[in-house]
Amino acid sequence: MKKLFPAILLSLCLIACKDPAGASAKAAADIATGINSGMQTVASLGQSGAITPAEEGRVLDYLEFANKGDEAFISCIAAAQTAGSKAGTYTACATAFNTMLNNPTELALIKVANQAASQTITTIVNGVNVAVTAIVSGLGGA
């Protein structure tokens, strides 16, 4: 899991400026892979008893929320390509995804009592956030 996000960042830095559509699509695919891996990790924490079933459900709900955001990002990328890939369109797509991920109500779902499990979950969530922030920056956003 920890190795996936640096690879995402590297790929974004290398291609974002030259091919915003391709960089955005690759980022969306890599983020989906990271979210899926995070969901598997959270399920494993639940199975091991490191987090309660209620905590597992809430964290999985957040990751599903992030997954839906990634799907919206993919749709936005497709619409941008159809519209002629105007400057800033891909950045707007990524920025909307980034804003959605930082919804305080949704972020409140990731709280768990077990400190070690909390660190793992924070790493997963931060990895997704860093990847989306990197694509925004790579596309020329703030």
NORHU-V200641 format. One record per residue. N is the residue number from 1. RES is the residue in one small letter. PHI is phi in whole degrees, 0 to 359 (* if undefined). NEAR is the number of other C-alpha atoms within 8 Angstrom. D_FIRST is the distance of its C-alpha to the first C-alpha in Angstrom with 1 decimal. Layout:
N:RES:PHI:NEAR:D_FIRST
N:RES:PHI:NEAR:D_FIRST
This chain:
1:m:*:8:0.0
2:k:293:7:3.8
3:k:279:6:5.4
4:l:293:8:5.4
5:f:290:13:7.3
6:p:299:8:9.8
7:a:295:8:10.6
8:i:299:12:11.4
9:l:297:11:13.5
10:l:297:8:15.2
11:s:297:9:16.2
12:l:292:13:17.5
13:c:296:11:19.5
14:l:284:7:21.1
15:i:240:11:22.3
16:a:300:14:22.6
17:c:287:10:26.2
18:k:280:5:27.6
19:d:218:8:26.3
20:p:299:11:25.3
21:a:294:10:25.4
22:g:295:9:23.2
23:a:297:13:20.8
24:s:295:13:20.6
25:a:296:10:20.2
26:k:295:8:17.4
27:a:300:13:15.6
28:a:299:12:16.3
29:a:294:8:15.0
30:d:294:9:11.7
31:i:294:13:11.5
32:a:300:10:12.5
33:t:297:8:9.8
34:g:296:14:7.1
35:i:296:13:9.7
36:n:299:8:10.2
37:s:297:9:6.8
38:g:298:12:7.4
39:m:297:10:10.8
40:q:295:8:10.3
41:t:296:8:8.7
42:v:296:12:11.7
43:a:300:9:14.0
44:s:293:8:13.2
45:l:297:12:14.0
46:g:294:12:17.1
47:q:295:7:18.1
48:s:280:7:18.0
49:g:87:7:20.1
50:a:292:9:17.9
51:i:229:13:18.6
52:t:284:8:21.7
53:p:303:7:22.0
54:a:294:6:23.1
55:e:297:12:20.1
56:e:303:13:17.8
57:g:299:8:20.0
58:r:293:10:20.0
59:v:293:13:16.3
60:l:296:10:16.0
61:d:298:9:19.0
62:y:297:12:17.3
63:l:294:12:14.4
64:e:292:8:17.2
65:f:301:9:19.0
66:a:296:10:16.3
67:n:296:10:16.2
68:k:296:8:20.0
69:g:296:11:19.8
70:d:295:12:17.9
71:e:296:9:20.6
72:a:294:9:23.2
73:f:299:13:21.8
74:i:299:10:22.1
75:s:297:8:25.7
76:c:295:10:26.5
77:i:299:13:25.5
78:a:298:8:27.7
79:a:295:8:30.5
80:a:295:12:30.3
81:q:295:9:30.7
82:t:297:7:33.6
83:a:280:7:35.2
84:g:102:6:35.3
85:s:52:10:32.3
86:k:293:7:34.2
87:a:307:5:33.0
88:g:87:8:30.7
89:t:295:9:29.9
90:y:292:15:26.3
91:t:298:12:25.8
92:a:297:8:27.4
93:c:299:11:25.0
94:a:293:14:22.0
95:t:295:11:23.8
96:a:298:9:24.6
97:f:297:13:21.0
98:n:299:11:20.1
99:t:298:8:23.1
100:m:299:8:22.3
101:l:297:11:18.8
102:n:263:8:20.7
103:n:294:8:23.2
104:p:303:6:24.1
105:t:297:6:25.0
106:e:288:11:21.7
107:l:297:10:19.8
108:a:297:7:22.1
109:l:290:11:20.5
110:i:272:12:17.4
111:k:285:8:19.5
112:v:225:9:19.2
113:a:284:7:21.5
114:n:291:8:19.4
115:q:298:7:18.3
116:a:296:6:15.4
117:a:295:12:14.1
118:s:299:11:15.0
119:q:296:8:12.9
120:t:297:8:9.7
121:i:295:12:10.9
122:t:298:9:12.0
123:t:298:9:8.8
124:i:297:12:7.6
125:v:296:9:11.1
126:n:295:8:11.6
127:g:299:11:8.8
128:v:295:12:10.8
129:n:297:10:13.9
130:v:295:9:13.4
131:a:298:13:12.8
132:v:291:13:16.0
133:t:298:11:17.9
134:a:295:11:17.3
135:i:292:17:18.7
136:v:301:13:21.6
137:s:295:9:22.3
138:g:297:11:22.0
139:l:272:12:24.5
140:g:102:9:26.8
141:g:277:8:26.3
142:a:280:4:26.4
